[in-house]
Amino acid sequence: MKQDAQLALAVHLPDDETFESYTGDTNLTVLRILRDFVAQPSLAISKQGKNSPQQELIEAVNSFYLFGLSGAGKSHLLHAASNFADSLGKSSLCLPMSEVVNMPVEVLDGLEQMDLICVDDIQVINASSQWQQAIFDLFNRVKEQGKLIIIAGNSAVPDLGLSLPDLKSRLSWGYVEQLKQLTDEEKMAVVARRAGQRGLNIQTDVIKYLLNHFSRDTAVLIQYLDTLDKLSIREQRKITIPFIKEALAAK
């Protein structure tokens, strides 16, 4: 059971979600800090004793908590961090907690051997004391091994609704950075880029219509784009404003 569950953690990362493809300048500073965090040399714990400079460094920089509202690009940056780590020859793994929370906690056993662990949507475990303890234990094992962990959530640590004080403390230990909401122009650029990747030729006024009449959340906009893509193929029609009005009338 444990081995089967761990195989399920082999999440396929979109290779187009990189630091370079992150749209806009609003969160450029956070992006640079995160990139430098992933690029740092191995933090393997030295054997010099508890108060060695190496261990003090590990205490300070082996964890990164990234938070922001839906659509700010948290998942994109976690995927980018993992893809960047892979390009550096480091092992990495992304854990989408919205899916992993339905697995046994034993799937986390041994993950501290990875150079980088990325945990997305940490807020979904706020009702599970078992999962909170499991993430806390993983956090400690990662630190002991001198590896890196990045965790993303939808709010600041005190507002996550976590019941385990030790986990809340761990999340605040290292870097804590907030992603700001993208500007409307940046959101439109995200949708346009994703449409281009699908081979869709969508006019700017069509994207603006989606933004103004359906959602300002880029994650939701991408979901609408996926729906429209499938419907346009099925009905052999271009994605226009009249088509959107018909296709998404019930949304």
N, C-alpha and C positions, 0 to 999 in steps of 0.2 A: 504493500500500500504506500509506504513512504517513498519508495523509488518511483512508482508510477506518478505520485503527486509531484515529486520534484521534476520529473520530465515535463509535466504540464507547465512548469515555470519558464520553460524555454520560449519566452515571448518573442515573436518576430517583430523587430523594430523597423519602422519605416526609414529607409536609408536616406530619404530626402529631408528628414528632420535633423538638421545640423545647426551648429552655431552660426554658420554662414547664411543659412536660409531663414533664420529668425528675422521676422519683418519689423522694421521701424527702429527708431532711436530711443524710444521712451524708456526702455529697460536695458540700454546698452551697457551701463555701468555694472549692473547685476550680471549680465552675460559675461563680461570680462572677468569679474571676480570668480564666477563659477568655472570658467575655462581655466583660469590659473590654478584653482583648487584641484581640478582633475589632473592638471599637468604636473603637479608637484611630485618630487621624487618619492620613492617608497618610504613609508613611515614605520618600517619594521622596528619593533621595540628593541632597544638596546639592552644589554645584560648588565648595565652599569649600576643599577639600583633604582629605587623608586624616584629619587629626586634628580635623575640625570637630565641634562638639557634636552635630550631626544624625547624623553617621556613627557616633559613639560610641553614640547612642541606638539606631541600627539594629543595631549589634553586640549590644546587650543584649536587645532585645525583639522582634525580628522572627520568632523561632521559639519553638515550644511543643511539648514532648514530654510526652505523656500516656500513662501505663501503668497496667495493672491486670489482674487475672485475668479470664477469660471471664465475662460476665454482670454486670460492674460498670457497664456502660453507656458504654463508650468509643465505640462506633459511633453510639449515640444522640447523644452530645455532639458528635461530628464533624458529624453531619447537622444538629444544632441550630446549630452555629457557621456552617455554610454557609447555612442558611436565614436566620439572623440577618444575615449579611453581605448576602444578597440583599435583605432588608428595608431595609438601609441604602443600597441602590443600588450596592453593591460586587459585582464579579464574583467567582464562586467555583466551585470544582470539587472533588469528592471522588473519591479514587482508592482503591478497595478492592483492595489489592495481591494478595489471594488470587485475583482475577480478572485484574488487569492484568499480573501476572508472566508470564502466558502470551502476552502481546503483545510485539512488538518494542520495544526501549527507545526508539526514535525517537518513540513516542507522547508522550514528555515534552517534545519540542522545542517551544519557544514558550510553554509553560505559565507561565513566569515573568511573562507579561503579565497574568495573572489577579491580582486583588487578594488573593485567599486561596486557598491550596491545602491540602487536607486529605488526608493519606495514612494509610490504615488498615491494620492488620496488617503493620507493617514487618518483623516477625519472619519472614515467609514468604520473604524474599529472602536469608536467611542462607546458602543454598547456592549463590547466584548472584553471582559477583564482578562480572559485567557489570551486573546490576541495582543492586548496591551502588554501583558507580561512577556509574551514571546518576542515582541519587537524590542522591548527593553533589554531582554537577555541577548538578542542579536546585536543590539547596539554595543553592549559591553564586550561581547566576543570580537566584534569588528575592531574596537579600540585596542583590545589586548593583542590582536594580530597586526596592528599598525596599518590597517586598511582604511578605505574611505567609504563614507555613507552619506547619501543625499536623500532627504525626505521632503516631500511636498505636501502641503495641505491648503485648505481653502480659507484659513484665517490664522491670526496670530495664535501662538501656543496657548495662552490663557483662555481663548475662545473656542478651542477645538472640542471641548466637552469630554476630555479624557479624565478618567477617574483615578489613574495611577500617578501619584505625585512624582515618583522616580522617573517615569517616562517623560513627563512634562519638563522635569529638570534637565534630562539628557538632551531633549530637543533644543534647549536654550544654551547649551554648552559652547557650541562652535559658532560658525557663521550663521546669522539669521538675516535674511534679506526678503524684502517685499517686492513683488512684481506689481507695477502700476497698470491700470487698464490702458489698453491701446487707444490711440486717437481714432476717430472715424476713418480718416484717410488710411491709417495703418491696417484697420480691420478690413477695409475694402481691398487693400493690397494683398492681405492674407487670402481672402476669398478668390481674388483674381489669380493668384499664384496656384492655388489648389485647383481651380478650374482649368488653368493651362496644363497642369500635370495630367488632367483627365482628357486632354484634347478638346476641351470645350471652348468655344468662342463666345464669350458672354460680354455684352457691352457694359460700360461703366454705369449707365443709368439703370440697368437691370440690377446690378449689385447694390446700388444706392437704394433702389426700391426695396430690396430684401432687408437692408439695414434699417430703413425708416419705418417699415410696415410690419416686420415680423420679429426681429430680435437684434439686439446690439451685442450679443454674446457670440464671439467668433466660433466657439465650439458648436453652438446651436446653428449658426449660419452654415457651417460645413456640413452638418447633418441635413439641413434643407437642400444644400447643393447636391449631396448624394442622392436624395429622394428625387430631385428634379432631373438629375442625370439619368436615372433608371427610367423615369416616366417619359422623358424625351426620346430615349432610345426605343421604348416600347411603342410610343405613338408616332415616332418618326417626325418629330417637330423640334424646332429650335426653341431654346429657352429665352422667351421674351416676357415682357410684363403681362400681356394678356394670358400667356400660358401659365405664368406663376399664379395669377388670380384664380384660374380654374383649378390648377393642380393642388394649390395649398389653401383652397377655400375653407376647408374644414379644420385647418390648423389654428 
